């Protein structure tokens, strides 16, 4: 189980957010740009230290007194792919994971994320959408216990997004990782998780099921964000 209280001062907002996610469950974080969603993920991942609060996962304390990054068991996909441009795609996926590129799990990721056509290409030679899929494969390669996704499908076409949502659900059931996902499209988050936490200006304004949010949004801004296009 993930139980996190993140307090982090930003230049224009104080983020003060609590989230709880059951073992092997998923949670969506929803809200406008600048609300603090990415800050929450970054602090849980250990990329940033909160100014205050407590983060616990799987019976361990991640903050304060955090363990080293490599010992957290967290997979974190940021909004930037952050690949090593001089390395092949195959080497980017397995970098630091201690996994043989011929491993069946790597082969499954390569096929599901449609990486075969450029598997041997250097990362600098692939497109932005391709780099996004490579970064997702690299994040999942070590089979993390906690998966944090920040706008995971940016730059991907709608057909591929549908396929990846199905694959992600399958992988979560099989590997039983806990997952927290940030996205600006409620339809994507609703496919990933039945429950959502809505954040505005650094605080939680509503939490519950998507049906509850749609039927009685707590703020005017939330109502606009949930309105069909």
Legacy VTK file of the C-alpha trace (Angstrom):
# vtk DataFile Version 3.0
C-alpha trace
ASCII
DATASET POLYDATA
POINTS 229 float
0.000 0.000 0.000
1.100 3.550 -0.748
0.323 6.152 1.900
1.761 9.566 1.096
1.447 13.056 2.542
3.487 15.439 0.404
4.115 19.045 1.451
6.265 20.994 -0.998
6.635 24.738 -1.478
6.623 25.871 -5.090
7.224 29.404 -6.277
3.524 30.142 -6.733
1.787 27.404 -4.730
2.132 25.316 -1.593
1.457 21.691 -2.461
-0.162 19.827 0.446
-1.621 16.550 -0.795
-2.448 13.194 0.804
-2.992 10.060 -1.294
-3.547 6.429 -0.370
-3.528 3.539 -2.836
-4.101 -0.107 -1.978
-1.663 -2.848 -2.876
-1.882 -3.586 -6.589
-4.475 -0.841 -7.128
-4.387 2.297 -9.272
-5.179 5.953 -8.654
-5.536 8.881 -11.049
-4.410 12.418 -10.198
-6.404 14.988 -12.123
-6.454 18.768 -12.294
-5.261 21.812 -14.230
-1.666 22.495 -15.199
0.355 23.849 -12.286
-1.900 22.282 -9.656
0.937 20.221 -8.146
0.255 16.772 -9.601
3.754 16.263 -11.013
5.279 17.546 -7.780
3.471 14.811 -5.856
4.822 12.133 -8.215
8.356 13.528 -8.118
8.396 13.501 -4.323
7.031 9.948 -4.115
9.658 8.837 -6.630
12.444 10.404 -4.563
13.561 12.821 -7.270
12.610 15.694 -4.960
12.470 15.813 -1.175
9.223 17.122 0.312
9.500 20.017 2.747
7.323 18.056 5.145
5.088 15.011 5.294
5.492 11.249 5.293
5.669 8.743 2.425
5.322 5.007 3.096
5.100 2.156 0.628
5.057 -1.596 1.041
5.873 -1.376 4.747
8.862 0.944 4.235
9.365 4.630 4.846
10.394 6.535 1.724
10.351 9.930 3.454
11.782 11.096 5.780
15.053 9.133 5.881
14.654 7.877 2.308
16.373 4.745 1.033
18.699 5.087 -2.001
16.892 5.556 -5.311
17.917 2.135 -6.621
16.403 0.483 -3.541
12.978 2.130 -3.641
11.368 -0.311 -6.092
9.746 2.613 -7.909
9.323 3.024 -11.660
8.838 6.660 -12.663
7.984 7.898 -16.148
8.415 11.664 -16.331
7.060 13.989 -19.001
10.487 13.864 -20.714
11.835 10.593 -22.114
15.391 11.294 -20.821
17.007 8.622 -22.981
20.744 8.248 -23.511
21.023 9.515 -27.102
24.244 7.660 -27.949
22.909 4.261 -26.813
20.777 1.912 -28.886
17.117 1.592 -27.988
17.772 -1.932 -26.699
20.504 -0.680 -24.373
18.330 2.196 -23.128
15.574 -0.246 -22.168
17.858 -2.546 -20.166
20.220 0.122 -18.817
20.766 -0.269 -15.081
18.186 -3.035 -14.790
20.642 -5.941 -14.912
18.397 -7.733 -17.403
19.490 -9.722 -20.438
17.994 -8.113 -23.593
16.911 -11.639 -24.607
14.749 -12.022 -21.486
11.130 -12.963 -22.309
9.796 -9.955 -20.373
11.939 -7.598 -22.462
10.716 -9.347 -25.596
7.115 -8.814 -24.475
7.701 -5.112 -23.839
9.438 -4.763 -27.200
6.473 -6.328 -29.002
3.662 -4.653 -27.050
5.224 -1.200 -27.304
6.033 -1.740 -30.997
9.770 -1.159 -30.650
11.002 -3.860 -33.057
11.476 -1.577 -36.067
13.995 0.642 -34.269
15.272 -1.709 -31.536
18.868 -1.444 -32.814
18.735 2.283 -33.616
20.503 4.930 -31.538
18.064 6.919 -29.403
18.984 10.195 -31.101
17.608 8.834 -34.404
14.041 8.081 -33.234
10.972 10.301 -33.032
9.481 11.842 -29.914
6.589 9.380 -29.845
8.973 6.468 -30.267
11.172 7.808 -27.464
8.116 7.919 -25.213
7.463 4.225 -25.779
11.129 3.386 -25.161
11.015 5.297 -21.863
7.902 3.345 -20.831
9.675 0.066 -21.611
12.746 1.115 -19.643
10.606 2.054 -16.654
8.798 -1.307 -16.658
11.875 -3.457 -17.431
12.911 -4.079 -13.771
9.301 -4.955 -12.798
8.831 -2.156 -10.244
6.443 -2.593 -7.307
5.259 1.014 -7.573
4.646 2.659 -10.962
4.335 6.437 -11.327
3.255 7.768 -14.729
3.263 11.473 -15.615
1.354 12.114 -18.852
2.417 8.656 -20.088
0.881 8.815 -23.564
1.956 12.280 -24.687
2.799 12.336 -28.391
1.221 8.950 -29.191
-1.628 8.383 -31.641
-5.030 7.426 -30.293
-4.996 3.892 -31.662
-1.687 3.110 -29.958
-2.898 4.703 -26.720
-5.882 2.328 -26.645
-3.574 -0.654 -27.155
-1.195 0.535 -24.446
-4.012 1.084 -21.958
-5.055 -2.544 -22.432
-1.433 -3.721 -22.109
-0.897 -1.640 -18.976
-3.976 -3.166 -17.343
-2.726 -6.662 -18.203
0.750 -5.975 -16.817
-0.671 -4.541 -13.615
-2.827 -7.603 -13.007
0.091 -9.933 -13.657
2.846 -8.048 -11.801
0.505 -6.563 -9.155
2.235 -3.216 -9.056
0.593 -0.241 -7.405
0.118 2.660 -9.822
-0.407 6.430 -9.662
-1.065 8.211 -12.954
-1.238 11.880 -13.912
-2.956 12.881 -17.136
-4.875 15.890 -18.428
-7.432 13.709 -20.224
-10.046 12.293 -17.836
-10.997 9.576 -20.328
-7.475 8.113 -20.133
-7.365 8.215 -16.346
-10.807 6.651 -16.110
-9.595 3.698 -18.196
-6.672 3.207 -15.804
-8.350 3.718 -12.433
-11.926 3.793 -11.099
-10.852 6.289 -8.432
-9.450 9.788 -8.771
-8.016 12.588 -6.660
-8.633 16.076 -8.069
-6.073 18.752 -7.217
-6.272 22.516 -7.637
-3.711 25.064 -6.440
-1.784 22.450 -4.470
-4.662 20.948 -2.485
-7.156 18.125 -2.922
-10.558 19.556 -3.835
-12.350 16.245 -4.379
-11.726 12.518 -4.360
-13.817 9.480 -5.136
-15.135 7.688 -8.190
-15.291 9.234 -11.623
-19.067 9.019 -11.488
-19.099 11.103 -8.304
-16.842 13.720 -9.864
-18.884 13.956 -13.044
-22.237 14.127 -11.279
-21.204 16.672 -8.626
-17.858 18.375 -9.344
-16.646 20.310 -6.315
-15.467 23.414 -8.209
-16.350 25.311 -11.377
-12.881 24.650 -12.784
-13.244 20.916 -12.218
-16.626 20.999 -13.965
-15.041 22.681 -17.001
-12.190 20.180 -17.111
-14.634 17.280 -16.999
-17.006 18.713 -19.610
-17.060 16.719 -22.882
-15.336 18.395 -25.802
LINES 1 230
229 0 1 2 3 4 5 6 7 8 9 10 11 12 13 14 15 16 17 18 19 20 21 22 23 24 25 26 27 28 29 30 31 32 33 34 35 36 37 38 39 40 41 42 43 44 45 46 47 48 49 50 51 52 53 54 55 56 57 58 59 60 61 62 63 64 65 66 67 68 69 70 71 72 73 74 75 76 77 78 79 80 81 82 83 84 85 86 87 88 89 90 91 92 93 94 95 96 97 98 99 100 101 102 103 104 105 106 107 108 109 110 111 112 113 114 115 116 117 118 119 120 121 122 123 124 125 126 127 128 129 130 131 132 133 134 135 136 137 138 139 140 141 142 143 144 145 146 147 148 149 150 151 152 153 154 155 156 157 158 159 160 161 162 163 164 165 166 167 168 169 170 171 172 173 174 175 176 177 178 179 180 181 182 183 184 185 186 187 188 189 190 191 192 193 194 195 196 197 198 199 200 201 202 203 204 205 206 207 208 209 210 211 212 213 214 215 216 217 218 219 220 221 222 223 224 225 226 227 228
